[in-house]
Every structure is written in structure tokens, then in C-alpha cells.
């Protein structure tokens, strides 16, 4: 990505965190990025193009964090690694996370490319769920992946909205890891 595009994306992320989608205008992004409005239109298709690029980048980050480590490890350690990767990515890229999972602009409709990026991210999570639950059928694995994602997002959402949860990063991560491990163990019980 060119320097100008990178600056534009960073500016849009910063503005999105400050004021949500209503804080994003081509002029505001151009001012924050130190580029002309024409520069934005030459790199993106206006505000919609920038939102689409942020959406795609957000799901690419999700996909990158929902992969198992190459080094073989026991299941609980692998779960911990994936969950911590995911949570740290959410914290590092909060604007992307908020856009793709909660604070979408009412006038923004993700493009086909953006929806495909979301599909690839979920496919990555499905693969991890299948590795964690190898005896499950594909429909059971899909349900498990959705449950795991919902569980993690519930914790993240609480953290975003409840001030007392914003303090101790390590303890919060530990709690999310424990919850996911317990849930996966329960899913692996016979009859689940």
C-alpha cells in the first residue's frame, strides 16, 4: 500500500474511533491525513471506498489471527494462543473491529470483495474449530465456530462498554481464554 493510502486509512481509523461513521467525511479524512480530497478520490472511491477498505482490512486481520501456531501444541495451549492473538488484534485495530462488528455506517453497504473477506475470515475460524473439535460434523463445527465467536465478541463488547473492565488487560485476556477453553471442552463432551 502506498504511503498516501496508508495515511488515509490511518486517518479514517482515527476519525472512526473518535466519532463513528458520522465523523468520516472526505474532507475530514483528507485534513487528518494531510492529503487533498482529490488524493482520496484517486486512491479510494470516496467515503464508501475507504469504509470498504477498512472493512476488508479488518476481516483480513481477523483471518490472520484465527490460525493455529505452526508448532504442534496441546489443545488448551493452542486455544489460548489463538484467543490471545485475536484479542490483541482487536485492541490494536479497534476502529476496524468496531466497523465490521458493530458500528457500521447506516449508509455503508459492504462490497462483494468485502463480503468475501468476511467469508474467508469465518472459514479460517471454521478450520480452527474443526481442529479443536475433530469428531464434530461440519454443521456441528459451524455451530461451534459461531458460539466461540459470539463468546469472544461478548467479552469484547462488554469491555468496550463497561468502564470497570478496561483496566487489567492480562486478567481480562485470561478470563476470555478460560471461558473459551471451558466452552470448547463442553462442546467436546459426548452428547453435546
C-alpha positions in Angstrom: 0.0 0.0 0.0 1.3 3.5 -0.9 2.3 6.0 1.8 -0.7 8.2 0.9 -3.1 5.3 1.1 -1.7 4.2 4.4 -2.0 7.8 5.8 -5.6 7.9 4.5 -6.5 4.6 6.2 -4.9 5.6 9.4 -6.7 8.9 9.4 -10.0 7.2 8.7 -9.4 4.7 11.5 -8.6 7.5 14.0 -11.7 9.6 13.0 -13.9 6.5 13.1 -12.8 5.8 16.7 -13.4 9.4 17.7 -16.9 9.9 16.2 -18.0 6.7 14.4 -19.1 6.9 10.8 -20.6 10.4 11.2 -17.1 11.7 11.9 -15.9 10.4 8.5 -16.2 12.8 5.6 -13.8 13.0 2.7 -12.7 16.5 3.9 -12.1 15.4 7.5 -10.1 12.4 6.4 -8.1 14.5 3.9 -7.4 17.0 6.6 -6.4 14.4 9.2 -4.2 12.5 6.6 -2.6 15.7 5.2 -3.7 14.9 1.7 -6.1 16.7 -0.8 -9.6 15.5 -1.2 -8.6 14.7 -4.8 -6.0 12.4 -3.4 -8.6 10.5 -1.5 -10.7 10.1 -4.7 -7.6 8.9 -6.6 -6.9 6.2 -4.1 -10.5 5.3 -3.0 -14.0 5.8 -4.2 -14.7 8.4 -1.6 -16.0 7.6 1.9 -17.6 4.4 0.7 -14.3 3.2 -0.7 -12.5 4.0 2.5 -15.1 2.2 4.6 -14.9 -0.8 2.3 -11.1 -0.8 2.5 -11.3 -0.6 6.3 -13.9 -3.4 6.3 -11.7 -5.7 4.2 -8.6 -4.9 6.2 -10.5 -5.6 9.4 -11.6 -9.1 8.2 -8.1 -9.8 6.9 -6.8 -9.1 10.4 -9.4 -11.5 11.8 -8.4 -14.1 9.3 -4.7 -13.6 10.2 -5.3 -14.1 13.9 -7.6 -17.2 13.6 -4.9 -19.6 12.6 -3.2 -22.2 14.7 0.5 -21.9 15.5 2.7 -24.0 13.3 4.4 -25.6 16.3 2.2 -28.5 17.5 0.9 -28.0 21.0 -1.8 -29.4 23.2 -5.3 -28.2 22.5 -5.7 -25.8 25.5 -2.4 -24.1 24.7 -3.4 -23.7 21.1 -6.8 -22.3 22.1 -5.0 -19.8 24.4 -2.7 -18.8 21.6 -5.4 -18.2 19.1 -7.7 -16.3 21.6 -4.8 -14.0 22.7 -3.8 -13.3 19.1 -7.4 -12.4 18.3 -7.9 -10.2 21.4 -4.6 -8.3 20.9 -5.5 -7.7 17.3 -8.9 -6.3 18.4 -7.2 -3.9 20.7 -4.6 -2.9 18.2 -7.2 -2.3 15.4 -10.2 -1.2 17.4 -11.6 1.0 14.6 -11.6 -1.9 12.2 -13.2 -4.1 14.8 -16.0 -1.6 15.5 -16.7 -1.1 11.9 -17.0 -4.8 11.0 -18.8 -5.9 14.2 -21.0 -3.2 15.4 -20.8 0.4 14.4 -21.3 0.2 10.7 -22.3 3.4 8.9 -26.1 3.3 8.1 -25.3 4.3 4.5 -22.5 1.8 4.1 -23.1 -1.5 2.3 -20.0 -3.7 2.1 -19.0 -4.6 -1.5 -18.7 -8.1 -2.8 -15.0 -8.0 -2.1 -15.7 -7.0 1.5 -18.3 -9.8 2.0 -15.8 -12.3 0.5 -13.1 -11.1 3.1 -15.7 -11.7 5.8 -16.3 -15.2 4.4 -12.6 -16.0 4.3 -12.3 -14.9 8.0 -15.2 -17.1 9.0 -13.7 -20.0 7.0 -10.4 -19.6 8.9 -12.4 -19.7 12.2 -14.2 -22.9 11.0 -10.9 -24.5 10.3 -9.6 -23.8 13.8 -12.9 -25.0 15.3 -12.6 -28.2 13.3 -9.0 -28.7 14.6 -10.2 -28.2 18.1 -13.3 -30.4 17.7 -12.1 -33.1 15.2 -15.0 -35.5 15.9 -17.7 -33.0 15.1 -19.7 -33.0 11.9 -19.5 -29.9 9.6 -22.8 -28.5 10.9 -21.7 -29.0 14.5 -18.3 -27.4 13.7 -20.1 -24.4 12.1 -22.3 -24.1 15.2 -19.3 -24.3 17.5 -17.4 -21.7 15.5 -20.4 -19.3 15.8 -20.6 -20.0 19.5 -16.9 -19.3 20.1 -17.0 -16.1 18.0 -20.1 -14.9 19.9 -18.5 -15.7 23.2 -15.3 -13.7 22.4 -17.3 -10.9 21.0 -19.5 -10.7 24.0 -16.4 -10.2 26.2 -15.0 -7.6 23.8 -18.3 -5.8 23.7 -18.5 -5.7 27.5 -15.0 -4.4 27.6 -15.9 -1.6 25.2 -19.0 -0.6 27.1 -18.2 -1.2 30.8 -15.6 1.1 32.3 -14.5 -1.3 35.1 -13.4 -3.9 32.6 -11.0 -1.6 30.8 -8.3 -1.8 33.4 -6.3 -5.0 33.6 -5.6 -6.3 30.2 -3.9 -9.5 31.3 -6.6 -10.6 33.7 -9.3 -9.8 31.1 -7.5 -11.9 28.5 -7.1 -14.7 31.0 -10.8 -14.6 31.6 -11.7 -14.8 27.9 -9.2 -17.6 27.4 -10.7 -19.6 30.3 -14.2 -19.1 29.0 -13.3 -20.3 25.5 -11.4 -23.4 26.8 -14.4 -24.3 29.1 -16.8 -23.9 26.2 -14.8 -26.0 23.8 -14.4 -28.7 26.4 -18.1 -28.7 27.0 -18.7 -29.0 23.2 -16.4 -32.0 23.1 -18.3 -33.9 25.7 -20.3 -36.9 24.4 -23.9 -35.9 23.6 -23.1 -32.2 23.0 
